[in-house]
């Protein structure tokens, strides 16, 4: 099953690194990149145990 199509040229970025130290560098690179901005940035909590606090 698929949802409605996004408008032409619109895109989302999925970042599966919420529990990793590289998250800040990844988001910084995305913010500093050139070109059209994504319509949505989705952060995925990929920790094995979500009950463990982020450090």
MDTraj code that builds the backbone (N, CA, C; nanometers):
import mdtraj as md
import numpy as np

residues = "UNK UNK UNK UNK UNK UNK UNK UNK UNK UNK UNK UNK UNK UNK UNK UNK UNK UNK UNK UNK UNK UNK UNK UNK UNK UNK UNK UNK UNK UNK UNK UNK UNK UNK UNK UNK UNK UNK UNK UNK UNK UNK UNK UNK UNK UNK UNK UNK UNK UNK UNK UNK UNK UNK UNK".split()
xyz = np.array([
    [0.0846, -0.1168, 0.0000],
    [0.0000, 0.0000, 0.0000],
    [0.0894, 0.1234, 0.0000],
    [0.0581, 0.2187, -0.0810],
    [0.1345, 0.3427, -0.0878],
    [0.0423, 0.4600, -0.0598],
    [0.1026, 0.5686, -0.0138],
    [0.0268, 0.6903, 0.0135],
    [0.0228, 0.7784, -0.1093],
    [-0.0285, 0.8980, -0.0933],
    [-0.0343, 0.9899, -0.2069],
    [0.1056, 1.0301, -0.2512],
    [0.1196, 1.0575, -0.3775],
    [0.2496, 1.0981, -0.4318],
    [0.2862, 1.2372, -0.3812],
    [0.4150, 1.2568, -0.3562],
    [0.4644, 1.3886, -0.3131],
    [0.4696, 1.4816, -0.4346],
    [0.4572, 1.6116, -0.4112],
    [0.4712, 1.7056, -0.5224],
    [0.6079, 1.6883, -0.5892],
    [0.6156, 1.7190, -0.7159],
    [0.7396, 1.7034, -0.7921],
    [0.8554, 1.7730, -0.7223],
    [0.9662, 1.7021, -0.7075],
    [1.0857, 1.7595, -0.6480],
    [1.0888, 1.7550, -0.4963],
    [0.9811, 1.7165, -0.4316],
    [0.9775, 1.7109, -0.2855],
    [1.0323, 1.5762, -0.2392],
    [1.1109, 1.5786, -0.1307],
    [1.1673, 1.4538, -0.0804],
    [1.1830, 1.4600, 0.0705],
    [1.1990, 1.3435, 0.1310],
    [1.2221, 1.3321, 0.2744],
    [1.3573, 1.2648, 0.2968],
    [1.4158, 1.2904, 0.4127],
    [1.5412, 1.2270, 0.4518],
    [1.5130, 1.1460, 0.5775],
    [1.5508, 1.0184, 0.5775],
    [1.5354, 0.9318, 0.6942],
    [1.6737, 0.9070, 0.7520],
    [1.6916, 0.9405, 0.8802],
    [1.8204, 0.9266, 0.9473],
    [1.8068, 0.8203, 1.0555],
    [1.8594, 0.6992, 1.0315],
    [1.8464, 0.5917, 1.1306],
    [1.9636, 0.5901, 1.2286],
    [1.9894, 0.7029, 1.2938],
    [2.1062, 0.7111, 1.3813],
    [2.0781, 0.7847, 1.5108],
    [1.9559, 0.7843, 1.5579],
    [1.9222, 0.8639, 1.6756],
    [2.0097, 0.8311, 1.7957],
    [2.0459, 0.7061, 1.8150],
    [2.1249, 0.6684, 1.9302],
    [2.2739, 0.6662, 1.9057],
    [2.3217, 0.7305, 1.8013],
    [2.4644, 0.7258, 1.7658],
    [2.5305, 0.8621, 1.7791],
    [2.6580, 0.8648, 1.8119],
    [2.7292, 0.9920, 1.8250],
    [2.7398, 1.0697, 1.6936],
    [2.7217, 1.0044, 1.5801],
    [2.7350, 1.0708, 1.4503],
    [2.6120, 1.1530, 1.4124],
    [2.5083, 1.1527, 1.4947],
    [2.3850, 1.2240, 1.4603],
    [2.4096, 1.3724, 1.4392],
    [2.4825, 1.4374, 1.5289],
    [2.5068, 1.5815, 1.5166],
    [2.5793, 1.6138, 1.3860],
    [2.6817, 1.5357, 1.3520],
    [2.7558, 1.5594, 1.2276],
    [2.6665, 1.5385, 1.1062],
    [2.5822, 1.4388, 1.1110],
    [2.4910, 1.4105, 0.9995],
    [2.3934, 1.5262, 0.9790],
    [2.3321, 1.5729, 1.0874],
    [2.2360, 1.6830, 1.0760],
    [2.3035, 1.8135, 1.0360],
    [2.4253, 1.8357, 1.0841],
    [2.5007, 1.9557, 1.0458],
    [2.5284, 1.9531, 0.8951],
    [2.5720, 1.8387, 0.8434],
    [2.5992, 1.8259, 0.7001],
    [2.4724, 1.8489, 0.6180],
    [2.3618, 1.7988, 0.6654],
    [2.2350, 1.8190, 0.5957],
    [2.1976, 1.9676, 0.5955],
    [2.2132, 2.0348, 0.7086],
    [2.1795, 2.1774, 0.7182],
    [2.2695, 2.2636, 0.6311],
    [2.3956, 2.2246, 0.6164],
    [2.4918, 2.3040, 0.5399],
    [2.4939, 2.2691, 0.3912],
    [2.4185, 2.1691, 0.3515],
    [2.4203, 2.1273, 0.2111],
    [2.3496, 2.2300, 0.1233],
    [2.3831, 2.2278, -0.0037],
    [2.3221, 2.3181, -0.1006],
    [2.2077, 2.2471, -0.1698],
    [2.1225, 2.3239, -0.2315],
    [2.0117, 2.2667, -0.3056],
    [1.8823, 2.2743, -0.2270],
    [1.7780, 2.2176, -0.2823],
    [1.6477, 2.2252, -0.2158],
    [1.6480, 2.1488, -0.0830],
    [1.5794, 2.2020, 0.0136],
    [1.5685, 2.1392, 0.1451],
    [1.4660, 2.0255, 0.1400],
    [1.4852, 1.9235, 0.2221],
    [1.3848, 1.8174, 0.2278],
    [1.2550, 1.8699, 0.2889],
    [1.1447, 1.8115, 0.2473],
    [1.0146, 1.8483, 0.3038],
    [1.0027, 1.7970, 0.4466],
    [1.0769, 1.6896, 0.4762],
    [1.0683, 1.6285, 0.6080],
    [1.1995, 1.5588, 0.6400],
    [1.2406, 1.5658, 0.7659],
    [1.3547, 1.4891, 0.8154],
    [1.2999, 1.3983, 0.9248],
    [1.3166, 1.2682, 0.9070],
    [1.2642, 1.1698, 1.0011],
    [1.3814, 1.1064, 1.0740],
    [1.3834, 1.1182, 1.2071],
    [1.4874, 1.0560, 1.2885],
    [1.4323, 0.9269, 1.3466],
    [1.5058, 0.8180, 1.3262],
    [1.4623, 0.6861, 1.3709],
    [1.5458, 0.6449, 1.4918],
    [1.4794, 0.6040, 1.5976],
    [1.5483, 0.5568, 1.7177],
    [1.5920, 0.4130, 1.6930],
    [1.7220, 0.3951, 1.6664],
    [1.7721, 0.2620, 1.6327],
    [1.8453, 0.1958, 1.7494],
    [1.8255, 0.2482, 1.8708],
    [1.8895, 0.1853, 1.9863],
    [1.8303, 0.0477, 2.0103],
    [1.9112, -0.0447, 2.0570],
    [1.8597, -0.1782, 2.0885],
    [1.7622, -0.1724, 2.2037],
    [1.7861, -0.0835, 2.2994],
    [1.6974, -0.0689, 2.4152],
    [1.6584, 0.0776, 2.4286],
    [1.5402, 0.1165, 2.3794],
    [1.4988, 0.2562, 2.3855],
    [1.4839, 0.3097, 2.5280],
    [1.4827, 0.2211, 2.6269],
    [1.4706, 0.2664, 2.7665],
    [1.6017, 0.3274, 2.8165],
    [1.7130, 0.2988, 2.7474],
    [1.8419, 0.3536, 2.7865],
    [1.8490, 0.4981, 2.7388],
    [1.8768, 0.5933, 2.8302],
    [1.8793, 0.7350, 2.7894],
    [1.9879, 0.7639, 2.6856],
    [1.9613, 0.8646, 2.6018],
    [2.0620, 0.9101, 2.5053],
    [2.1743, 0.9769, 2.5811],
    [2.2964, 0.9606, 2.5322],
    [2.4101, 1.0244, 2.5977],
    [2.4643, 1.1360, 2.5120],
])
top = md.Topology()
chain = top.add_chain()
for i, resn in enumerate(residues, 1):
    res = top.add_residue(resn, chain, resSeq=i)
    for name in ("N", "CA", "C"):
        top.add_atom(name, md.element.get_by_symbol(name[0]), res)
traj = md.Trajectory(xyz[None], top)
